């Protein structure tokens, strides 16, 4: 996971693999996770809360 994100230019990464240690599956899961990320504004609209509350809880 770290190698994929560092290749994309993201250097400050804190993550943990749960499940498979197979490198192919880890790369596939990393790409799937990155593809499903949402914008904070979309999350706020979906939850019906303010953007500030999304970040501060």
PDB file of N, H, CA, C and O in Angstrom:
ATOM      1  N   UNK A   1       0.826  -1.177   0.000  1.00  0.00           N
ATOM      2  CA  UNK A   1       0.000   0.000   0.000  1.00  0.00           C
ATOM      3  C   UNK A   1       0.878   1.250   0.000  1.00  0.00           C
ATOM      4  O   UNK A   1       0.637   2.174  -0.777  1.00  0.00           O
ATOM      5  N   UNK A   2       1.862   1.285   0.838  1.00  0.00           N
ATOM      6  H   UNK A   2       2.058   0.534   1.469  1.00  0.00           H
ATOM      7  CA  UNK A   2       2.738   2.458   0.935  1.00  0.00           C
ATOM      8  C   UNK A   2       3.432   2.731  -0.395  1.00  0.00           C
ATOM      9  O   UNK A   2       3.537   3.886  -0.807  1.00  0.00           O
ATOM     10  N   UNK A   3       3.905   1.690  -1.070  1.00  0.00           N
ATOM     11  H   UNK A   3       3.819   0.751  -0.735  1.00  0.00           H
ATOM     12  CA  UNK A   3       4.614   1.867  -2.340  1.00  0.00           C
ATOM     13  C   UNK A   3       3.700   2.473  -3.398  1.00  0.00           C
ATOM     14  O   UNK A   3       4.135   3.321  -4.176  1.00  0.00           O
ATOM     15  N   UNK A   4       2.458   2.056  -3.435  1.00  0.00           N
ATOM     16  H   UNK A   4       2.104   1.367  -2.802  1.00  0.00           H
ATOM     17  CA  UNK A   4       1.502   2.592  -4.413  1.00  0.00           C
ATOM     18  C   UNK A   4       1.253   4.074  -4.148  1.00  0.00           C
ATOM     19  O   UNK A   4       1.262   4.882  -5.077  1.00  0.00           O
ATOM     20  N   UNK A   5       1.032   4.429  -2.896  1.00  0.00           N
ATOM     21  H   UNK A   5       1.024   3.772  -2.141  1.00  0.00           H
ATOM     22  CA  UNK A   5       0.745   5.821  -2.564  1.00  0.00           C
ATOM     23  C   UNK A   5       1.970   6.708  -2.750  1.00  0.00           C
ATOM     24  O   UNK A   5       1.839   7.846  -3.199  1.00  0.00           O
ATOM     25  N   UNK A   6       3.143   6.217  -2.419  1.00  0.00           N
ATOM     26  H   UNK A   6       3.250   5.292  -2.055  1.00  0.00           H
ATOM     27  CA  UNK A   6       4.359   7.000  -2.632  1.00  0.00           C
ATOM     28  C   UNK A   6       4.632   7.198  -4.118  1.00  0.00           C
ATOM     29  O   UNK A   6       5.141   8.246  -4.513  1.00  0.00           O
ATOM     30  N   UNK A   7       4.305   6.217  -4.944  1.00  0.00           N
ATOM     31  H   UNK A   7       3.891   5.365  -4.623  1.00  0.00           H
ATOM     32  CA  UNK A   7       4.455   6.368  -6.392  1.00  0.00           C
ATOM     33  C   UNK A   7       3.500   7.433  -6.927  1.00  0.00           C
ATOM     34  O   UNK A   7       3.780   8.068  -7.944  1.00  0.00           O
ATOM     35  N   UNK A   8       2.375   7.626  -6.241  1.00  0.00           N
ATOM     36  H   UNK A   8       2.148   7.110  -5.415  1.00  0.00           H
ATOM     37  CA  UNK A   8       1.405   8.651  -6.633  1.00  0.00           C
ATOM     38  C   UNK A   8       1.766  10.014  -6.064  1.00  0.00           C
ATOM     39  O   UNK A   8       1.100  11.004  -6.365  1.00  0.00           O
ATOM     40  N   UNK A   9       2.816  10.080  -5.241  1.00  0.00           N
ATOM     41  H   UNK A   9       3.357   9.276  -4.996  1.00  0.00           H
ATOM     42  CA  UNK A   9       3.264  11.354  -4.694  1.00  0.00           C
ATOM     43  C   UNK A   9       2.757  11.647  -3.292  1.00  0.00           C
ATOM     44  O   UNK A   9       2.973  12.742  -2.771  1.00  0.00           O
ATOM     45  N   UNK A  10       2.092  10.690  -2.681  1.00  0.00           N
ATOM     46  H   UNK A  10       1.917   9.801  -3.104  1.00  0.00           H
ATOM     47  CA  UNK A  10       1.589  10.861  -1.317  1.00  0.00           C
ATOM     48  C   UNK A  10       2.626  10.243  -0.376  1.00  0.00           C
ATOM     49  O   UNK A  10       2.833   9.030  -0.375  1.00  0.00           O
ATOM     50  N   UNK A  11       3.277  11.100   0.429  1.00  0.00           N
ATOM     51  H   UNK A  11       3.109  12.086   0.429  1.00  0.00           H
ATOM     52  CA  UNK A  11       4.391  10.607   1.235  1.00  0.00           C
ATOM     53  C   UNK A  11       4.045  10.400   2.707  1.00  0.00           C
ATOM     54  O   UNK A  11       4.670   9.569   3.365  1.00  0.00           O
ATOM     55  N   UNK A  12       3.087  11.117   3.230  1.00  0.00           N
ATOM     56  H   UNK A  12       2.579  11.792   2.695  1.00  0.00           H
ATOM     57  CA  UNK A  12       2.746  11.016   4.647  1.00  0.00           C
ATOM     58  C   UNK A  12       1.586  10.036   4.806  1.00  0.00           C
ATOM     59  O   UNK A  12       0.423  10.439   4.803  1.00  0.00           O
ATOM     60  N   UNK A  13       1.904   8.757   4.944  1.00  0.00           N
ATOM     61  H   UNK A  13       2.849   8.429   4.946  1.00  0.00           H
ATOM     62  CA  UNK A  13       0.890   7.715   4.945  1.00  0.00           C
ATOM     63  C   UNK A  13       0.954   6.933   6.247  1.00  0.00           C
ATOM     64  O   UNK A  13       2.026   6.523   6.692  1.00  0.00           O
ATOM     65  N   UNK A  14      -0.203   6.736   6.845  1.00  0.00           N
ATOM     66  H   UNK A  14      -1.074   7.069   6.483  1.00  0.00           H
ATOM     67  CA  UNK A  14      -0.326   5.857   8.002  1.00  0.00           C
ATOM     68  C   UNK A  14      -1.454   4.890   7.679  1.00  0.00           C
ATOM     69  O   UNK A  14      -2.618   5.284   7.609  1.00  0.00           O
ATOM     70  N   UNK A  15      -1.107   3.630   7.484  1.00  0.00           N
ATOM     71  H   UNK A  15      -0.162   3.310   7.541  1.00  0.00           H
ATOM     72  CA  UNK A  15      -2.107   2.652   7.066  1.00  0.00           C
ATOM     73  C   UNK A  15      -1.720   1.272   7.568  1.00  0.00           C
ATOM     74  O   UNK A  15      -0.593   1.029   8.000  1.00  0.00           O
ATOM     75  N   UNK A  16      -2.699   0.375   7.496  1.00  0.00           N
ATOM     76  H   UNK A  16      -3.615   0.572   7.145  1.00  0.00           H
ATOM     77  CA  UNK A  16      -2.459  -0.990   7.926  1.00  0.00           C
ATOM     78  C   UNK A  16      -3.202  -1.922   6.984  1.00  0.00           C
ATOM     79  O   UNK A  16      -4.340  -1.655   6.599  1.00  0.00           O
ATOM     80  N   UNK A  17      -2.554  -3.011   6.618  1.00  0.00           N
ATOM     81  H   UNK A  17      -1.630  -3.228   6.931  1.00  0.00           H
ATOM     82  CA  UNK A  17      -3.200  -4.040   5.809  1.00  0.00           C
ATOM     83  C   UNK A  17      -3.990  -4.969   6.709  1.00  0.00           C
ATOM     84  O   UNK A  17      -3.475  -5.477   7.705  1.00  0.00           O
ATOM     85  N   UNK A  18      -5.230  -5.183   6.352  1.00  0.00           N
ATOM     86  H   UNK A  18      -5.649  -4.770   5.543  1.00  0.00           H
ATOM     87  CA  UNK A  18      -6.044  -6.164   7.051  1.00  0.00           C
ATOM     88  C   UNK A  18      -6.395  -7.253   6.059  1.00  0.00           C
ATOM     89  O   UNK A  18      -6.978  -6.970   5.012  1.00  0.00           O
ATOM     90  N   UNK A  19      -6.055  -8.476   6.366  1.00  0.00           N
ATOM     91  H   UNK A  19      -5.582  -8.706   7.216  1.00  0.00           H
ATOM     92  CA  UNK A  19      -6.375  -9.556   5.445  1.00  0.00           C
ATOM     93  C   UNK A  19      -5.164  -9.996   4.656  1.00  0.00           C
ATOM     94  O   UNK A  19      -4.121 -10.333   5.217  1.00  0.00           O
ATOM     95  N   UNK A  20      -5.321  -9.988   3.348  1.00  0.00           N
ATOM     96  H   UNK A  20      -6.168  -9.714   2.893  1.00  0.00           H
ATOM     97  CA  UNK A  20      -4.327 -10.554   2.446  1.00  0.00           C
ATOM     98  C   UNK A  20      -2.999  -9.802   2.475  1.00  0.00           C
ATOM     99  O   UNK A  20      -2.965  -8.575   2.567  1.00  0.00           O
ATOM    100  N   UNK A  21      -1.914 -10.556   2.396  1.00  0.00           N
ATOM    101  H   UNK A  21      -1.941 -11.553   2.322  1.00  0.00           H
ATOM    102  CA  UNK A  21      -0.585  -9.967   2.273  1.00  0.00           C
ATOM    103  C   UNK A  21      -0.071 -10.175   0.848  1.00  0.00           C
ATOM    104  O   UNK A  21       1.067  -9.820   0.540  1.00  0.00           O
ATOM    105  N   UNK A  22      -0.901 -10.747  -0.014  1.00  0.00           N
ATOM    106  H   UNK A  22      -1.825 -11.035   0.236  1.00  0.00           H
ATOM    107  CA  UNK A  22      -0.548 -10.961  -1.411  1.00  0.00           C
ATOM    108  C   UNK A  22      -0.406  -9.595  -2.086  1.00  0.00           C
ATOM    109  O   UNK A  22      -1.369  -8.829  -2.109  1.00  0.00           O
ATOM    110  N   UNK A  23       0.760  -9.270  -2.634  1.00  0.00           N
ATOM    111  H   UNK A  23       1.543  -9.892  -2.615  1.00  0.00           H
ATOM    112  CA  UNK A  23       0.998  -7.942  -3.207  1.00  0.00           C
ATOM    113  C   UNK A  23      -0.013  -7.533  -4.277  1.00  0.00           C
ATOM    114  O   UNK A  23      -0.401  -6.367  -4.346  1.00  0.00           O
ATOM    115  N   UNK A  24      -0.439  -8.474  -5.104  1.00  0.00           N
ATOM    116  H   UNK A  24      -0.124  -9.421  -5.047  1.00  0.00           H
ATOM    117  CA  UNK A  24      -1.421  -8.150  -6.146  1.00  0.00           C
ATOM    118  C   UNK A  24      -2.742  -7.713  -5.532  1.00  0.00           C
ATOM    119  O   UNK A  24      -3.337  -6.731  -5.974  1.00  0.00           O
ATOM    120  N   UNK A  25      -3.199  -8.427  -4.527  1.00  0.00           N
ATOM    121  H   UNK A  25      -2.715  -9.225  -4.168  1.00  0.00           H
ATOM    122  CA  UNK A  25      -4.462  -8.083  -3.879  1.00  0.00           C
ATOM    123  C   UNK A  25      -4.361  -6.759  -3.128  1.00  0.00           C
ATOM    124  O   UNK A  25      -5.325  -5.995  -3.089  1.00  0.00           O
ATOM    125  N   UNK A  26      -3.218  -6.486  -2.541  1.00  0.00           N
ATOM    126  H   UNK A  26      -2.435  -7.107  -2.573  1.00  0.00           H
ATOM    127  CA  UNK A  26      -3.022  -5.231  -1.815  1.00  0.00           C
ATOM    128  C   UNK A  26      -3.084  -4.053  -2.782  1.00  0.00           C
ATOM    129  O   UNK A  26      -3.701  -3.033  -2.474  1.00  0.00           O
ATOM    130  N   UNK A  27      -2.456  -4.182  -3.939  1.00  0.00           N
ATOM    131  H   UNK A  27      -1.955  -5.011  -4.190  1.00  0.00           H
ATOM    132  CA  UNK A  27      -2.487  -3.110  -4.934  1.00  0.00           C
ATOM    133  C   UNK A  27      -3.906  -2.900  -5.446  1.00  0.00           C
ATOM    134  O   UNK A  27      -4.353  -1.760  -5.569  1.00  0.00           O
ATOM    135  N   UNK A  28      -4.619  -3.979  -5.746  1.00  0.00           N
ATOM    136  H   UNK A  28      -4.256  -4.906  -5.647  1.00  0.00           H
ATOM    137  CA  UNK A  28      -6.006  -3.871  -6.211  1.00  0.00           C
ATOM    138  C   UNK A  28      -6.883  -3.194  -5.156  1.00  0.00           C
ATOM    139  O   UNK A  28      -7.700  -2.334  -5.486  1.00  0.00           O
ATOM    140  N   UNK A  29      -6.718  -3.574  -3.907  1.00  0.00           N
ATOM    141  H   UNK A  29      -6.054  -4.272  -3.639  1.00  0.00           H
ATOM    142  CA  UNK A  29      -7.510  -2.991  -2.827  1.00  0.00           C
ATOM    143  C   UNK A  29      -7.179  -1.510  -2.634  1.00  0.00           C
ATOM    144  O   UNK A  29      -8.068  -0.709  -2.347  1.00  0.00           O
ATOM    145  N   UNK A  30      -5.909  -1.146  -2.790  1.00  0.00           N
ATOM    146  H   UNK A  30      -5.186  -1.796  -3.023  1.00  0.00           H
ATOM    147  CA  UNK A  30      -5.499   0.254  -2.665  1.00  0.00           C
ATOM    148  C   UNK A  30      -6.149   1.100  -3.746  1.00  0.00           C
ATOM    149  O   UNK A  30      -6.683   2.170  -3.458  1.00  0.00           O
ATOM    150  N   UNK A  31      -6.110   0.632  -4.988  1.00  0.00           N
ATOM    151  H   UNK A  31      -5.675  -0.237  -5.223  1.00  0.00           H
ATOM    152  CA  UNK A  31      -6.742   1.372  -6.082  1.00  0.00           C
ATOM    153  C   UNK A  31      -8.249   1.477  -5.888  1.00  0.00           C
ATOM    154  O   UNK A  31      -8.839   2.521  -6.168  1.00  0.00           O
ATOM    155  N   UNK A  32      -8.874   0.411  -5.414  1.00  0.00           N
ATOM    156  H   UNK A  32      -8.395  -0.437  -5.186  1.00  0.00           H
ATOM    157  CA  UNK A  32     -10.320   0.443  -5.175  1.00  0.00           C
ATOM    158  C   UNK A  32     -10.656   1.456  -4.085  1.00  0.00           C
ATOM    159  O   UNK A  32     -11.631   2.197  -4.203  1.00  0.00           O
ATOM    160  N   UNK A  33      -9.856   1.488  -3.033  1.00  0.00           N
ATOM    161  H   UNK A  33      -9.064   0.885  -2.937  1.00  0.00           H
ATOM    162  CA  UNK A  33     -10.083   2.439  -1.938  1.00  0.00           C
ATOM    163  C   UNK A  33      -9.911   3.878  -2.414  1.00  0.00           C
ATOM    164  O   UNK A  33     -10.702   4.747  -2.047  1.00  0.00           O
ATOM    165  N   UNK A  34      -8.893   4.139  -3.223  1.00  0.00           N
ATOM    166  H   UNK A  34      -8.250   3.433  -3.521  1.00  0.00           H
ATOM    167  CA  UNK A  34      -8.676   5.488  -3.741  1.00  0.00           C
ATOM    168  C   UNK A  34      -9.803   5.914  -4.675  1.00  0.00           C
ATOM    169  O   UNK A  34     -10.172   7.088  -4.714  1.00  0.00           O
ATOM    170  N   UNK A  35     -10.348   4.963  -5.426  1.00  0.00           N
ATOM    171  H   UNK A  35     -10.049   4.009  -5.395  1.00  0.00           H
ATOM    172  CA  UNK A  35     -11.434   5.270  -6.362  1.00  0.00           C
ATOM    173  C   UNK A  35     -12.740   5.575  -5.647  1.00  0.00           C
ATOM    174  O   UNK A  35     -13.597   6.270  -6.194  1.00  0.00           O
ATOM    175  N   UNK A  36     -12.905   5.063  -4.426  1.00  0.00           N
ATOM    176  H   UNK A  36     -12.209   4.499  -3.981  1.00  0.00           H
ATOM    177  CA  UNK A  36     -14.167   5.262  -3.714  1.00  0.00           C
ATOM    178  C   UNK A  36     -14.137   6.436  -2.735  1.00  0.00           C
ATOM    179  O   UNK A  36     -15.111   6.670  -2.019  1.00  0.00           O
ATOM    180  N   UNK A  37     -13.022   7.178  -2.700  1.00  0.00           N
ATOM    181  H   UNK A  37     -12.231   6.988  -3.282  1.00  0.00           H
ATOM    182  CA  UNK A  37     -12.968   8.364  -1.842  1.00  0.00           C
ATOM    183  C   UNK A  37     -13.973   9.406  -2.317  1.00  0.00           C
ATOM    184  O   UNK A  37     -14.204   9.553  -3.518  1.00  0.00           O
ATOM    185  N   UNK A  38     -14.564  10.121  -1.378  1.00  0.00           N
ATOM    186  H   UNK A  38     -14.377  10.002  -0.403  1.00  0.00           H
ATOM    187  CA  UNK A  38     -15.545  11.155  -1.707  1.00  0.00           C
ATOM    188  C   UNK A  38     -15.068  12.509  -1.198  1.00  0.00           C
ATOM    189  O   UNK A  38     -14.269  12.594  -0.265  1.00  0.00           O
ATOM    190  N   UNK A  39     -15.573  13.563  -1.828  1.00  0.00           N
ATOM    191  H   UNK A  39     -16.222  13.493  -2.585  1.00  0.00           H
ATOM    192  CA  UNK A  39     -15.281  14.925  -1.405  1.00  0.00           C
ATOM    193  C   UNK A  39     -15.971  15.206  -0.071  1.00  0.00           C
ATOM    194  O   UNK A  39     -17.065  14.697   0.171  1.00  0.00           O
ATOM    195  N   UNK A  40     -15.352  16.004   0.797  1.00  0.00           N
ATOM    196  H   UNK A  40     -14.463  16.417   0.600  1.00  0.00           H
ATOM    197  CA  UNK A  40     -15.978  16.327   2.079  1.00  0.00           C
ATOM    198  C   UNK A  40     -17.354  16.994   1.931  1.00  0.00           C
ATOM    199  O   UNK A  40     -18.242  16.766   2.753  1.00  0.00           O
ATOM    200  N   UNK A  41     -17.529  17.800   0.907  1.00  0.00           N
ATOM    201  H   UNK A  41     -16.808  17.985   0.239  1.00  0.00           H
ATOM    202  CA  UNK A  41     -18.824  18.464   0.697  1.00  0.00           C
ATOM    203  C   UNK A  41     -19.906  17.429   0.388  1.00  0.00           C
ATOM    204  O   UNK A  41     -21.035  17.557   0.860  1.00  0.00           O
ATOM    205  N   UNK A  42     -19.572  16.413  -0.395  1.00  0.00           N
ATOM    206  H   UNK A  42     -18.655  16.309  -0.779  1.00  0.00           H
ATOM    207  CA  UNK A  42     -20.542  15.361  -0.718  1.00  0.00           C
ATOM    208  C   UNK A  42     -20.916  14.574   0.537  1.00  0.00           C
ATOM    209  O   UNK A  42     -22.077  14.207   0.717  1.00  0.00           O
ATOM    210  N   UNK A  43     -19.947  14.319   1.393  1.00  0.00           N
ATOM    211  H   UNK A  43     -19.004  14.618   1.247  1.00  0.00           H
ATOM    212  CA  UNK A  43     -20.220  13.607   2.643  1.00  0.00           C
ATOM    213  C   UNK A  43     -21.159  14.436   3.527  1.00  0.00           C
ATOM    214  O   UNK A  43     -22.102  13.902   4.112  1.00  0.00           O
ATOM    215  N   UNK A  44     -20.897  15.738   3.617  1.00  0.00           N
ATOM    216  H   UNK A  44     -20.132  16.172   3.141  1.00  0.00           H
ATOM    217  CA  UNK A  44     -21.731  16.619   4.433  1.00  0.00           C
ATOM    218  C   UNK A  44     -23.163  16.643   3.913  1.00  0.00           C
ATOM    219  O   UNK A  44     -24.106  16.591   4.702  1.00  0.00           O
ATOM    220  N   UNK A  45     -23.338  16.721   2.598  1.00  0.00           N
ATOM    221  H   UNK A  45     -22.571  16.763   1.957  1.00  0.00           H
ATOM    222  CA  UNK A  45     -24.685  16.737   2.017  1.00  0.00           C
ATOM    223  C   UNK A  45     -25.406  15.422   2.268  1.00  0.00           C
ATOM    224  O   UNK A  45     -26.592  15.413   2.599  1.00  0.00           O
ATOM    225  N   UNK A  46     -24.693  14.314   2.113  1.00  0.00           N
ATOM    226  H   UNK A  46     -23.730  14.321   1.844  1.00  0.00           H
ATOM    227  CA  UNK A  46     -25.295  12.999   2.331  1.00  0.00           C
ATOM    228  C   UNK A  46     -25.757  12.838   3.776  1.00  0.00           C
ATOM    229  O   UNK A  46     -26.835  12.303   4.034  1.00  0.00           O
ATOM    230  N   UNK A  47     -24.942  13.300   4.710  1.00  0.00           N
ATOM    231  H   UNK A  47     -24.066  13.735   4.501  1.00  0.00           H
ATOM    232  CA  UNK A  47     -25.270  13.174   6.135  1.00  0.00           C
ATOM    233  C   UNK A  47     -26.195  14.274   6.630  1.00  0.00           C
ATOM    234  O   UNK A  47     -26.776  14.161   7.709  1.00  0.00           O
ATOM    235  N   UNK A  48     -26.334  15.346   5.841  1.00  0.00           N
ATOM    236  H   UNK A  48     -25.861  15.438   4.965  1.00  0.00           H
ATOM    237  CA  UNK A  48     -27.193  16.459   6.259  1.00  0.00           C
ATOM    238  C   UNK A  48     -26.589  17.279   7.386  1.00  0.00           C
ATOM    239  O   UNK A  48     -27.309  17.788   8.244  1.00  0.00           O
ATOM    240  N   UNK A  49     -25.262  17.407   7.386  1.00  0.00           N
ATOM    241  H   UNK A  49     -24.677  16.993   6.688  1.00  0.00           H
ATOM    242  CA  UNK A  49     -24.591  18.187   8.422  1.00  0.00           C
ATOM    243  C   UNK A  49     -23.682  19.219   7.765  1.00  0.00           C
ATOM    244  O   UNK A  49     -23.472  19.189   6.552  1.00  0.00           O
ATOM    245  N   UNK A  50     -23.147  20.127   8.565  1.00  0.00           N
ATOM    246  H   UNK A  50     -23.318  20.151   9.550  1.00  0.00           H
ATOM    247  CA  UNK A  50     -22.259  21.161   8.024  1.00  0.00           C
ATOM    248  C   UNK A  50     -20.890  20.563   7.710  1.00  0.00           C
ATOM    249  O   UNK A  50     -20.501  19.522   8.240  1.00  0.00           O
ATOM    250  N   UNK A  51     -20.185  21.253   6.841  1.00  0.00           N
ATOM    251  H   UNK A  51     -20.501  22.098   6.411  1.00  0.00           H
ATOM    252  CA  UNK A  51     -18.839  20.814   6.468  1.00  0.00           C
ATOM    253  C   UNK A  51     -17.908  20.838   7.670  1.00  0.00           C
ATOM    254  O   UNK A  51     -17.039  19.977   7.809  1.00  0.00           O
ATOM    255  N   UNK A  52     -18.091  21.825   8.537  1.00  0.00           N
ATOM    256  H   UNK A  52     -18.796  22.525   8.424  1.00  0.00           H
ATOM    257  CA  UNK A  52     -17.265  21.927   9.743  1.00  0.00           C
ATOM    258  C   UNK A  52     -17.453  20.701  10.633  1.00  0.00           C
ATOM    259  O   UNK A  52     -16.494  20.204  11.223  1.00  0.00           O
ATOM    260  N   UNK A  53     -18.666  20.224  10.724  1.00  0.00           N
ATOM    261  H   UNK A  53     -19.445  20.627  10.244  1.00  0.00           H
ATOM    262  CA  UNK A  53     -18.963  19.067  11.568  1.00  0.00           C
ATOM    263  C   UNK A  53     -18.354  17.780  10.992  1.00  0.00           C
ATOM    264  O   UNK A  53     -18.033  16.860  11.744  1.00  0.00           O
ATOM    265  N   UNK A  54     -18.195  17.713   9.678  1.00  0.00           N
ATOM    266  H   UNK A  54     -18.456  18.461   9.067  1.00  0.00           H
ATOM    267  CA  UNK A  54     -17.562  16.539   9.069  1.00  0.00           C
ATOM    268  C   UNK A  54     -16.138  16.385   9.573  1.00  0.00           C
ATOM    269  O   UNK A  54     -15.687  15.275   9.856  1.00  0.00           O
ATOM    270  N   UNK A  55     -15.420  17.520   9.685  1.00  0.00           N
ATOM    271  H   UNK A  55     -15.786  18.422   9.455  1.00  0.00           H
ATOM    272  CA  UNK A  55     -14.019  17.458  10.089  1.00  0.00           C
ATOM    273  C   UNK A  55     -13.839  17.448  11.612  1.00  0.00           C
ATOM    274  O   UNK A  55     -12.884  16.852  12.110  1.00  0.00           O
ATOM    275  N   UNK A  56     -14.729  18.088  12.346  1.00  0.00           N
ATOM    276  H   UNK A  56     -15.505  18.571  11.942  1.00  0.00           H
ATOM    277  CA  UNK A  56     -14.538  18.206  13.786  1.00  0.00           C
ATOM    278  C   UNK A  56     -15.381  17.231  14.601  1.00  0.00           C
ATOM    279  O   UNK A  56     -15.241  17.167  15.822  1.00  0.00           O
ATOM    280  N   UNK A  57     -16.235  16.491  13.955  1.00  0.00           N
ATOM    281  H   UNK A  57     -16.348  16.544  12.963  1.00  0.00           H
ATOM    282  CA  UNK A  57     -17.023  15.486  14.661  1.00  0.00           C
ATOM    283  C   UNK A  57     -18.198  15.953  15.373  1.00  0.00           C
ATOM    284  O   UNK A  57     -18.905  15.156  15.988  1.00  0.00           O
TER     285      UNK A  57
END
